[in-house]
Amino acid sequence: MGQEALGIELDSLAMRAPSEFLNQLRRALMLVVFGLLVAACDGTVDVVIDVEEDGSGTVIVEVGLDDEAASQLLDLESGAGLPLIDLNEAGWIIEPPAVGDDGRTTIGASKEFGTAEQMRSILDEISGTEGLFRDFDLVRTKSFARVDYELTGELVPQDFETFGDQALTDALGRSIESFVTDGGGTLGDVQVSLEVVLPGSTNGDATQNGTPVELDDDGVARRWSIALDDPSTIPVDTASSTRNVAPLVWRGVAVVAGVLAGLILLGHLLRLLMPQGRRRKKRGGDQRARPSAKGPAKEADASRQPVVESDEDDEAIDLDEETSDEPAVVALDGMGVLYREGQDIAEILLPFVREMGSEVTSDEVISRARALSLGRLTPADFWRMVGVEGDPEELDEAYLSRIQLAPGVVAFLRDLRERGVQVACITNDNSVWANKLRARHSLSGLIDPWVISGAVGVRKPDWPIFEVLRRVTRQAPASILVVDDNLDNLDAAREFGYQTAWFAPDGDPAGGRNHAILRSFNVATPATADP
């Protein structure tokens, strides 16, 4: 069965150092802020932190400009003015400047996060590590049938110099303070609003502040505002909780089932204790014989469609059953698909071990990495064998911090979850590293199950790992779409009956071996048709 190419072209982005990204990003945002100050207008900077149930979310920044400020900063017809491309290259999604009914021009940007650490990093990008947003943290606590969320932090007033760097000063041609003062602006002209949206309902047990905000959708929202010349810090504290009815229902079912089991057991005990003479005798005479296992009944069973039973229970999967063209499961590869780094050994692991002083040959590092991905070594064994000294946990964290999610993948996973499509991961990796990456990027609530070569002892493209995928998803291969950046893996998956898609932002269909092509995660859901 063929499929059509999936997704849209992914624009190639220049690879720059994170510090340069941060400087350019702050420069772009601060040009907006200083534009407000220069125009001496009542400008607003609105920041929204929208948290999902799995602890991931989105940070949204929206800046409002009056007509005078917009004319100084933007050329709406040509697109000239603010270097918004810097934001785009730093992973932000930019909304084009738009003029509202009130004549004000708004500029919007958003960026997704998977963990509290990533959320803090995004807030730092907006105003710097010692800027407006201090000590922000998001804690998600799970208990039976309930999940609690709490977001805390501080809004700290800032002076002129906090927002600038030398590059911005050079761009303005003079000091920031003189630039703003000559324009007649003051710190009090800029109001910063923070809105936090949490899932569920208000947690009455938690201490909270801020102004409640009504939402059209489900969730809890609170807002805080600060002027840049406010005399004191504003604390931020909000909390919510969600309840899952299913565990409560299943607990009730378990209680009822336990009572029934007890009654049945009691009945058996009474029957065993009953005097022999009072037991009901079996009716004699012409009894209908039970079919022999070697008789016609078994021959009839042999003519039925073949089934393969799951290891987990007695439920069977009919391999010849008609399946829908739309996959029930999307199984993503790890490196090069779920994470942006495709050649992780050559591009990340080898440079890292060299930086840490390893002098073993590249072939030896690659060989040890393969053994690691098969579960034959622990990460601690690996670091020792490649000549890297240090605490294994710290080495793991330092190495894994270089591996980032692919752009748009979080929104893609959320969309599939909302559509009822199960998402799995099938990856050649060490299980310890794979699990740490999953926790680092808060993917447990978005992807399940995980089929990791280090846990099952076999790598793609060998058949057993694909058989594990079939068994743990309990779906026929024809209902599972395997997405990989390695064509050999996809050839094997197709041979075993799976749907396939090649994740290749710049892939040439002529070299795609007739696999569907997924060029980016900026799509709603995979479609299926002939390529």
Backbone hydrogen bonds, N-H to C=O, Kabsch-Sander energy under -0.5 kcal/mol:
donor,donor_aa,acceptor,acceptor_aa,energy
6,L,517,I,-5.5
10,L,505,P,-0.6
11,D,9,E,-0.7
16,R,14,A,-0.7
20,E,17,A,-0.5
21,F,17,A,-2.1
22,L,18,P,-2.6
23,N,19,S,-2.2
24,Q,20,E,-2.5
25,L,21,F,-2.9
26,R,22,L,-2.7
27,R,23,N,-2.3
28,A,24,Q,-2.3
29,L,25,L,-2.4
30,M,26,R,-3.0
31,L,27,R,-1.8
32,V,28,A,-1.1
33,V,29,L,-1.9
34,F,30,M,-3.1
35,G,31,L,-1.7
36,L,32,V,-1.7
37,L,33,V,-1.8
38,V,34,F,-3.1
39,A,35,G,-2.0
40,A,37,L,-1.1
41,C,36,L,-1.6
43,G,41,C,-1.8
43,G,189,D,-1.0
44,T,64,G,-0.9
45,V,191,Q,-2.5
46,D,62,E,-3.2
47,V,45,V,-0.5
47,V,193,S,-3.3
48,V,60,I,-2.9
49,I,195,E,-2.8
50,D,48,V,-0.6
50,D,58,T,-2.9
51,V,49,I,-0.6
51,V,197,V,-2.9
52,E,56,S,-3.3
55,G,52,E,-1.6
57,G,113,F,-2.3
58,T,50,D,-2.2
59,V,111,K,-2.9
60,I,48,V,-2.9
60,I,58,T,-0.5
61,V,109,A,-3.4
62,E,46,D,-3.0
63,V,107,I,-2.6
64,G,44,T,-2.3
65,L,105,T,-3.1
70,A,66,D,-2.7
71,S,67,D,-2.0
72,Q,68,E,-1.2
73,L,69,A,-1.6
74,L,70,A,-3.0
75,D,80,A,-2.2
76,L,74,L,-0.5
79,G,75,D,-2.8
80,A,75,D,-0.5
82,L,73,L,-0.7
82,L,80,A,-0.5
84,L,82,L,-2.4
86,D,83,P,-1.6
87,L,83,P,-0.5
87,L,84,L,-0.6
88,N,84,L,-1.9
89,E,85,I,-2.5
90,A,86,D,-1.0
91,G,88,N,-1.5
92,W,87,L,-2.3
93,I,110,S,-3.3
94,I,92,W,-0.6
95,E,108,G,-3.1
98,A,106,T,-1.9
100,G,98,A,-0.5
100,G,104,R,-2.9
103,G,100,G,-1.8
105,T,65,L,-2.8
106,T,98,A,-2.6
107,I,63,V,-2.1
108,G,95,E,-0.9
109,A,61,V,-2.5
110,S,93,I,-1.9
111,K,59,V,-2.2
113,F,57,G,-2.6
119,M,115,T,-1.9
120,R,116,A,-2.3
121,S,117,E,-2.1
122,I,118,Q,-2.1
123,L,119,M,-2.2
124,D,120,R,-2.3
125,E,121,S,-1.6
126,I,122,I,-1.1
127,S,123,L,-1.5
128,G,124,D,-3.4
131,G,128,G,-1.8
134,R,132,L,-0.7
134,R,154,E,-2.5
137,D,152,T,-2.3
139,V,150,E,-2.8
141,T,139,V,-0.5
141,T,148,D,-2.8
143,S,146,R,-3.0
146,R,143,S,-1.9
147,V,242,T,-2.4
148,D,141,T,-3.2
149,Y,240,S,-2.9
150,E,139,V,-2.0
151,L,238,T,-2.6
152,T,137,D,-2.2
153,G,236,V,-1.8
154,E,134,R,-1.8
155,L,234,I,-2.8
156,V,132,L,-2.5
156,V,154,E,-0.6
163,F,159,D,-0.6
163,F,160,F,-1.3
164,G,161,E,-1.1
169,T,165,D,-2.3
170,D,166,Q,-2.7
171,A,167,A,-2.0
172,L,168,L,-2.2
173,G,169,T,-1.6
174,R,169,T,-0.8
179,F,175,S,-2.1
180,V,176,I,-2.3
181,T,177,E,-2.8
182,D,178,S,-2.4
183,G,179,F,-0.9
184,G,181,T,-1.6
185,G,180,V,-2.0
189,D,186,T,-1.6
190,V,187,L,-1.5
191,Q,43,G,-1.7
191,Q,189,D,-0.6
192,V,226,I,-3.2
193,S,45,V,-2.7
193,S,191,Q,-0.5
194,L,224,W,-3.3
195,E,47,V,-2.8
196,V,222,R,-2.5
197,V,49,I,-2.9
198,L,196,V,-0.5
198,L,220,V,-3.2
201,S,241,S,-2.5
203,N,239,A,-1.0
204,G,202,T,-1.0
206,A,203,N,-1.4
209,N,237,D,-2.5
211,T,223,R,-2.7
213,V,221,A,-2.5
219,G,200,G,-0.5
220,V,198,L,-3.0
221,A,213,V,-0.6
222,R,196,V,-1.8
223,R,211,T,-2.1
224,W,194,L,-2.6
226,I,192,V,-2.4
228,L,187,L,-0.9
228,L,190,V,-1.4
230,D,227,A,-2.1
234,I,155,L,-2.6
236,V,153,G,-2.8
238,T,151,L,-2.1
240,S,149,Y,-2.2
241,S,201,S,-2.3
242,T,147,V,-2.6
244,N,145,A,-1.9
245,V,243,R,-0.6
248,L,244,N,-0.7
249,V,245,V,-2.4
250,W,246,A,-2.9
251,R,247,P,-2.1
252,G,248,L,-2.1
253,V,249,V,-2.6
254,A,250,W,-2.5
255,V,251,R,-2.1
256,V,252,G,-2.4
257,A,253,V,-3.1
258,G,254,A,-2.4
259,V,255,V,-2.2
260,L,256,V,-2.6
261,A,257,A,-2.5
262,G,258,G,-2.2
263,L,259,V,-2.2
264,I,260,L,-2.6
265,L,261,A,-2.6
266,L,262,G,-2.4
267,G,263,L,-2.4
268,H,264,I,-2.2
269,L,265,L,-2.3
270,L,266,L,-2.5
271,R,267,G,-2.2
272,L,268,H,-2.2
273,L,269,L,-2.0
274,M,270,L,-1.2
278,R,275,P,-1.2
279,R,276,Q,-1.1
287,Q,285,G,-1.2
289,A,287,Q,-0.6
295,G,292,S,-1.8
298,K,295,G,-0.8
299,E,295,G,-1.2
300,A,296,P,-2.4
301,D,297,A,-1.8
302,A,298,K,-1.9
303,S,299,E,-0.7
303,S,300,A,-1.0
304,R,301,D,-1.7
308,V,317,I,-1.5
310,S,315,E,-1.5
317,I,308,V,-1.7
318,D,316,A,-0.5
319,L,306,P,-0.7
319,L,317,I,-0.8
321,E,318,D,-1.3
328,A,479,S,-2.3
329,V,479,S,-1.8
330,V,422,Q,-2.6
331,A,329,V,-0.5
331,A,481,L,-3.2
332,L,330,V,-0.7
332,L,424,A,-2.8
333,D,483,V,-1.7
336,G,339,Y,-1.7
337,V,334,G,-1.7
338,L,333,D,-1.6
338,L,334,G,-0.8
339,Y,334,G,-2.3
340,R,404,Q,-2.2
342,G,340,R,-0.8
344,D,342,G,-1.4
347,E,343,Q,-3.0
348,I,344,D,-1.5
349,L,344,D,-3.1
350,L,345,I,-3.0
352,F,348,I,-2.1
353,V,349,L,-2.6
354,R,350,L,-2.0
355,E,351,P,-2.3
356,M,352,F,-1.8
357,G,354,R,-1.7
358,S,353,V,-2.9
360,V,386,V,-0.6
365,V,361,T,-2.1
366,I,362,S,-2.6
367,S,363,D,-2.4
368,R,364,E,-2.5
369,A,365,V,-2.4
370,R,366,I,-2.0
371,A,367,S,-2.1
372,L,368,R,-2.3
373,S,369,A,-2.1
374,L,370,R,-0.9
375,G,372,L,-1.5
376,R,371,A,-2.3
377,L,371,A,-0.7
382,F,378,T,-2.5
383,W,379,P,-2.7
384,R,380,A,-2.0
385,M,381,D,-2.7
386,V,382,F,-1.9
387,G,384,R,-1.2
388,V,383,W,-3.0
389,E,387,G,-0.6
395,L,391,D,-2.5
396,D,392,P,-2.6
397,E,393,E,-2.2
398,A,394,E,-2.4
399,Y,395,L,-2.4
400,L,396,D,-3.0
401,S,397,E,-1.7
402,R,399,Y,-1.6
403,I,400,L,-1.7
404,Q,402,R,-0.6
406,A,338,L,-2.3
409,V,406,A,-1.7
412,F,408,G,-1.9
413,L,409,V,-2.6
414,R,410,V,-2.4
415,D,411,A,-2.3
416,L,412,F,-2.1
417,R,413,L,-2.3
418,E,414,R,-2.5
419,R,415,D,-1.5
420,G,417,R,-1.3
421,V,416,L,-2.5
422,Q,328,A,-2.0
422,Q,420,G,-0.6
424,A,330,V,-2.4
425,C,449,P,-1.9
426,I,332,L,-2.0
427,T,451,V,-2.4
429,D,427,T,-1.0
434,A,430,N,-2.7
435,N,431,S,-2.3
436,K,432,V,-1.9
437,L,433,W,-2.6
438,R,434,A,-2.2
439,A,435,N,-2.1
440,R,436,K,-2.8
441,H,437,L,-2.0
442,S,439,A,-1.2
443,L,438,R,-2.4
446,L,443,L,-1.3
447,I,443,L,-2.4
448,D,423,V,-2.7
451,V,425,C,-3.7
452,I,450,W,-0.7
453,S,427,T,-2.3
454,G,429,D,-2.1
455,A,452,I,-1.5
456,V,452,I,-1.7
457,G,453,S,-2.3
458,V,453,S,-0.7
462,D,459,R,-1.8
465,I,462,D,-0.8
466,F,462,D,-0.8
466,F,463,W,-0.9
467,E,463,W,-1.9
468,V,464,P,-2.1
469,L,465,I,-1.7
470,R,466,F,-2.0
471,R,467,E,-2.3
472,V,468,V,-2.7
473,T,469,L,-1.9
474,R,470,R,-1.5
475,Q,470,R,-1.0
479,S,476,A,-2.4
480,I,477,P,-2.0
481,L,329,V,-3.0
482,V,480,I,-0.6
482,V,499,Q,-2.8
483,V,331,A,-3.0
483,V,481,L,-0.5
484,D,482,V,-0.5
484,D,501,A,-1.9
487,L,485,D,-0.6
490,L,486,N,-1.6
491,D,487,L,-2.6
492,A,488,D,-1.9
493,A,489,N,-2.3
494,R,490,L,-2.7
495,E,491,D,-2.0
496,F,492,A,-1.6
497,G,494,R,-1.6
498,Y,493,A,-2.5
499,Q,477,P,-0.8
499,Q,480,I,-2.2
501,A,482,V,-2.2
502,W,516,A,-4.0
503,F,484,D,-2.4
503,F,501,A,-0.6
504,A,502,W,-1.0
504,A,518,L,-1.6
507,G,504,A,-1.8
511,G,508,D,-2.1
512,G,509,P,-1.4
514,N,509,P,-0.5
515,H,512,G,-1.9
516,A,500,T,-1.0
518,L,502,W,-2.8
519,R,6,L,-1.9
519,R,517,I,-0.6
521,F,407,P,-0.5
523,V,521,F,-1.4
